[in-house]
Amino acid sequence: MRTSNQIFSSEALSHMLGGAELTRQVVRVYLEELPGLLRNLSAAAAARNTQEIGRLTHSLKGSLAMLAAHETADLAAAISDECLGSETIPEGSLSDLLGNLSRLEAELQDFLA
C-alpha cells in the first residue's frame, strides 16, 4: 500500500500493467535507465541548458506517469513547460525533481528487494 509520502505506487502500476512480474520487469528497466537520466539532467542544469532540461523533463514526464509516480510526473511537466522556450531555469523546482527522483530510485529498489 502506498503511504502519503511515497512517490511510487506499486499497486497502481501492477494494476495498470496487469501483473506483478511485468511490473518488476518495468521497474528493473527504469532503474537501469535512471542513472543516465540523472547524469544528463544534472549536466544540462550545470550547463544552464534550458532547452535540454526541457527535453529531458518532457521525457521524464511520460516515464514517471507510466510508473504511476504522478506527482513527480506533474513536477517534470511543469519544469518542461517552463524551460521550453525560456532561458530561465526553475532552480527550486529542478532541485525538488532531482530529490524526488532520488527517493523514487530508493523506493523502486526497495520494491525489487
Order of alpha helices (4+ residues) and beta strands (2+ residues): alpha-alpha-alpha-alpha-alpha
